[in-house]
């Protein structure tokens, strides 16, 4: 077989841009629904007389169900294809918002949160399978960059959208309006479904045949150590992100005595710089095959800056700058993170691997706030940032382990091919 036959075909820029745009749009809805309930807690608490623990349980149910579904949906994606699974996830999200808007008590809220988790669990296996199968390999770094940015935009849009409508009308109208967001995006994807038709894929993603044997059976990929190390990487990094999302502004007010508005602005700077980092990370990831090393540099800078924030050695006015550096480092690592998982996945098991690996993300989002909340309850705001930085630095070892394993298998495959 000639070398040219092994190289991936480059699709047109128009085709790749359409795929990236549609998948990014769906991913933005997924992250929008991560914050479907939290911004409305003041209204829901007042109407049903719930405790903060009961409200927090709603989020735990959402992410716990999503973690289980995410693992299972990878098998479904590999068996039936990513497109129908993605459509089903959007439909579940829209239905969940309608159920929540009509709930008459706490049981109804729990059920609606579970349905939302069911819908959310399909996105990463479906999204990354579609990107890997439809986008030309040289543009995958940019595809994963846009995918990450769209998620951040979904997080940013949800509180503004929901709170504005709740103030103008009610929390029930806000949730009903959120359902329209999911159904509208589903309609857009349905109209343009030919873009995601697997029959039109032109072999955009090359895949070393040596990997196929490792994942030959349905569960064969579970025997690969790099899959579980990737899972650990996602758990650690998401634990860190959960601490920033949940308690960074509050911890900053305790540490630096700054106004809550400045602390909130510091978090906004973090989010904006994270998005910028993803753009830069997309270009950087497209220019290297050593994605673990790029992750190591990014998280070293980000983790050390988080520790510096916790040490309370700088003036409060410099904190937004440090938070921006933390966000930029985490964002830069994002596209390389997703490419690292792709390289670890055996042929034909993309959906299953992403499903298992990204369940670590949901577990981190479900458990992280409980861990960092305990630190805040113990009056240890500095340790919030020490642990944020510590988890980021610890994740470097998992990334390098996966990267070394990927390089070893690549070299072995090259030697076998030469023989």
ZAMARGU-4260 file (C-alpha; in steps of 0.2 Angstrom, whole numbers, plus 5000, padded with zeros to 4 digits):
<rodrens>
0) 5000/5000/5000 | 5007/5017/4995 | 5010/5031/5008 | 4998/5042/4999 | 4984/5029/5002
5) 4987/5031/5021 | 4985/5049/5021 | 4968/5057/5025 | 4959/5067/5012 | 4957/5085/5016
10) 4939/5091/5014 | 4934/5108/5008 | 4935/5122/5020 | 4916/5125/5018 | 4912/5107/5022
15) 4923/5107/5038 | 4916/5124/5043 | 4898/5118/5042 | 4902/5103/5052 | 4911/5113/5066
20) 4898/5126/5066 | 4883/5114/5068 | 4892/5103/5081 | 4898/5119/5091 | 4880/5125/5091
25) 4874/5109/5098 | 4888/5109/5111 | 4883/5127/5116 | 4866/5121/5120 | 4872/5107/5131
30) 4882/5119/5141 | 4868/5131/5142 | 4858/5117/5150 | 4872/5114/5163 | 4865/5131/5171
35) 4847/5128/5167 | 4842/5128/5185 | 4856/5137/5195 | 4852/5155/5190 | 4833/5151/5194
40) 4837/5145/5212 | 4831/5160/5221 | 4813/5159/5212 | 4812/5140/5214 | 4818/5141/5233
45) 4805/5154/5237 | 4790/5145/5228 | 4793/5128/5235 | 4802/5132/5251 | 4817/5121/5247
50) 4834/5121/5257 | 4850/5124/5248 | 4855/5106/5250 | 4839/5101/5241 | 4843/5114/5227
55) 4861/5107/5226 | 4854/5089/5224 | 4845/5094/5208 | 4862/5098/5201 | 4870/5082/5208
60) 4856/5072/5200 | 4859/5081/5183 | 4877/5077/5182 | 4876/5060/5190 | 4863/5054/5177
65) 4874/5063/5163 | 4889/5053/5169 | 4881/5036/5168 | 4872/5041/5151 | 4889/5048/5144
70) 4897/5031/5146 | 4883/5021/5139 | 4880/5033/5125 | 4897/5030/5118 | 4892/5012/5114
75) 4876/5018/5106 | 4885/5031/5095 | 4897/5017/5089 | 4883/5006/5085 | 4870/5017/5077
80) 4879/5033/5073 | 4882/5050/5081 | 4869/5060/5072 | 4853/5052/5078 | 4860/5051/5096
85) 4864/5070/5095 | 4846/5074/5089 | 4839/5063/5103 | 4850/5072/5116 | 4843/5089/5110
90) 4825/5083/5111 | 4828/5077/5129 | 4835/5093/5134 | 4820/5103/5127 | 4808/5090/5135
95) 4816/5092/5151 | 4815/5111/5151 | 4796/5109/5148 | 4794/5096/5162 | 4803/5108/5174
100) 4793/5123/5169 | 4777/5113/5173 | 4783/5104/5189 | 4772/5106/5204 | 4784/5100/5218
105) 4801/5094/5222 | 4799/5077/5214 | 4794/5085/5198 | 4810/5095/5199 | 4821/5080/5202
110) 4813/5070/5188 | 4816/5085/5176 | 4834/5086/5181 | 4836/5068/5178 | 4829/5070/5160
115) 4840/5084/5157 | 4855/5074/5163 | 4849/5060/5151 | 4850/5072/5136 | 4866/5080/5141
120) 4875/5064/5143 | 4876/5060/5124 | 4884/5076/5118 | 4903/5073/5120 | 4903/5055/5112
125) 4892/5061/5098 | 4901/5078/5096 | 4918/5071/5095 | 4913/5056/5084 | 4906/5069/5072
130) 4921/5080/5072 | 4933/5066/5070 | 4924/5058/5056 | 4919/5073/5046 | 4933/5086/5049
135) 4949/5085/5040 | 4964/5080/5051 | 4974/5097/5049 | 4958/5107/5055 | 4954/5096/5070
140) 4964/5107/5082 | 4953/5122/5076 | 4937/5111/5077 | 4941/5106/5095 | 4945/5124/5099
145) 4928/5130/5093 | 4919/5116/5102 | 4927/5122/5118 | 4923/5140/5115 | 4905/5136/5111
150) 4903/5127/5128 | 4909/5143/5137 | 4897/5154/5127 | 4883/5142/5132 | 4888/5144/5151
155) 4889/5163/5148 | 4872/5165/5140 | 4862/5154/5151 | 4861/5166/5167 | 4858/5181/5156
160) 4844/5173/5146 | 4836/5164/5161 | 4837/5178/5174 | 4831/5191/5162 | 4815/5182/5157
165) 4812/5177/5175 | 4813/5195/5180 | 4801/5200/5166 | 4789/5185/5168 | 4792/5171/5179
170) 4804/5156/5182 | 4792/5145/5173 | 4792/5156/5157 | 4811/5156/5158 | 4812/5137/5157
175) 4799/5136/5144 | 4809/5148/5134 | 4824/5138/5137 | 4815/5123/5129 | 4813/5133/5113
180) 4832/5136/5112 | 4834/5117/5112 | 4820/5114/5099 | 4826/5128/5088 | 4843/5121/5087
185) 4837/5104/5084 | 4826/5110/5070 | 4842/5119/5062 | 4852/5103/5063 | 4837/5093/5056
190) 4836/5104/5041 | 4855/5103/5038 | 4857/5085/5043 | 4865/5081/5026 | 4880/5090/5032
195) 4882/5077/5046 | 4878/5062/5034 | 4891/5048/5037 | 4889/5043/5019 | 4897/5059/5013
200) 4913/5058/5024 | 4928/5058/5013 | 4940/5049/5025 | 4945/5065/5033 | 4953/5056/5048
205) 4967/5044/5045 | 4968/5030/5058 | 4983/5019/5061 | 4977/5001/5058 | 4989/4995/5072
210) 4976/5002/5084 | 4962/4992/5078 | 4967/4976/5086 | 4967/4984/5104 | 4949/4988/5102
215) 4943/4974/5091 | 4930/4968/5104 | 4916/4979/5110 | 4924/4981/5127 | 4942/4979/5121
220) 4946/4997/5124 | 4943/4995/5142 | 4959/4985/5144 | 4969/5000/5137 | 4978/5009/5152
225) 4978/5025/5142 | 4959/5026/5142 | 4958/5026/5161 | 4973/5038/5163 | 4963/5050/5151
230) 4948/5047/5163 | 4958/5052/5178 | 4965/5068/5168 | 4947/5074/5165 | 4942/5070/5183
235) 4957/5081/5190 | 4955/5095/5178 | 4936/5096/5180 | 4938/5096/5199 | 4949/5111/5197
240) 4936/5120/5185 | 4922/5116/5197 | 4931/5125/5211 | 4933/5141/5200 | 4915/5140/5194
245) 4907/5137/5211 | 4917/5147/5223 | 4931/5158/5216 | 4922/5175/5218 | 4916/5171/5236
250) 4934/5165/5240 | 4942/5180/5233 | 4931/5192/5244 | 4937/5183/5259 | 4955/5182/5254
255) 4957/5200/5248 | 4943/5209/5256 | 4938/5215/5238 | 4920/5220/5233 | 4910/5206/5227
260) 4908/5215/5210 | 4927/5215/5208 | 4928/5197/5213 | 4914/5193/5200 | 4923/5203/5187
265) 4939/5192/5190 | 4929/5177/5186 | 4922/5185/5170 | 4941/5189/5165 | 4945/5171/5168
270) 4931/5165/5157 | 4935/5178/5143 | 4954/5173/5144 | 4949/5155/5144 | 4940/5157/5127
275) 4955/5167/5120 | 4966/5153/5126 | 4956/5140/5116 | 4958/5150/5100 | 4977/5150/5103
280) 4977/5132/5108 | 4968/5127/5092 | 4982/5134/5082 | 4995/5127/5093 | 4988/5110/5093
285) 4987/5110/5074 | 5006/5113/5074 | 5012/5099/5085 | 5009/5080/5088 | 5015/5082/5106
290) 4999/5088/5114 | 5004/5082/5131 | 5019/5093/5132 | 5008/5108/5127 | 4996/5103/5140
295) 5010/5102/5153 | 5016/5120/5149 | 4999/5127/5150 | 4994/5119/5166 | 5011/5123/5174
300) 5008/5141/5171 | 4989/5140/5176 | 4992/5130/5191 | 5006/5141/5198 | 4996/5156/5196
305) 4981/5148/5206 | 4993/5144/5220 | 5000/5162/5219 | 4982/5169/5221 | 4979/5158/5236
310) 4995/5165/5244 | 4988/5182/5245 | 5004/5190/5240 | 4998/5203/5227 | 4987/5218/5228
315) 4968/5215/5225 | 4969/5225/5209 | 4981/5212/5201 | 4970/5197/5205 | 4959/5199/5189
320) 4976/5198/5179 | 4981/5182/5188 | 4964/5175/5185 | 4965/5179/5167 | 4982/5170/5166
325) 4974/5155/5175 | 4960/5155/5162 | 4971/5157/5147 | 4982/5142/5152 | 4967/5131/5155
330) 4959/5136/5138 | 4975/5134/5129 | 4976/5116/5135 | 4958/5112/5129 | 4960/5107/5110
335) 4976/5097/5114 | 4967/5088/5128 | 4953/5082/5115 | 4967/5077/5102 | 4976/5068/5116
340) 4960/5057/5119 | 4958/5055/5100 | 4975/5048/5098 | 4972/5036/5113 | 4956/5029/5105
345) 4957/5012/5095 | 4950/5012/5078 | 4931/5010/5078 | 4929/5014/5097 | 4929/5033/5096
350) 4912/5035/5104 | 4915/5023/5117 | 4931/5030/5122 | 4925/5048/5123 | 4910/5042/5132
355) 4920/5034/5146 | 4933/5047/5147 | 4921/5062/5148 | 4911/5053/5161 | 4925/5059/5172
360) 4920/5077/5167 | 4903/5074/5174 | 4909/5066/5190 | 4920/5081/5193 | 4906/5093/5190
365) 4895/5083/5202 | 4908/5081/5216 | 4919/5096/5214 | 4907/5109/5221 | 4904/5098/5237
370) 4923/5097/5240 | 4926/5115/5238 | 4911/5120/5247 | 4918/5110/5262 | 4934/5120/5261
375) 4923/5136/5261 | 4913/5130/5276 | 4929/5127/5285 | 4934/5145/5282 | 4949/5140/5271
380) 4947/5151/5255 | 4966/5150/5252 | 4965/5132/5250 | 4952/5133/5237 | 4965/5141/5226
385) 4979/5129/5232 | 4968/5114/5227 | 4963/5122/5211 | 4982/5124/5206 | 4986/5107/5214
390) 4973/5098/5203 | 4980/5106/5188 | 4998/5102/5192 | 4993/5084/5196 | 4984/5082/5179
395) 5000/5085/5170 | 5007/5068/5175 | 4991/5060/5168 | 4993/5070/5152 | 5011/5065/5150
400) 5008/5047/5154 | 4995/5046/5140 | 5006/5056/5128 | 5021/5044/5131 | 5010/5029/5128
405) 5003/5036/5112 | 5021/5040/5105 | 5027/5022/5110 | 5012/5014/5101 | 5015/5026/5086
410) 5034/5021/5085 | 5029/5002/5087 | 5017/5004/5072 | 5030/5013/5062 | 5043/4999/5065
415) 5030/4985/5061 | 5025/4994/5045 | 5044/4996/5040 | 5046/4977/5043
</rodrens>
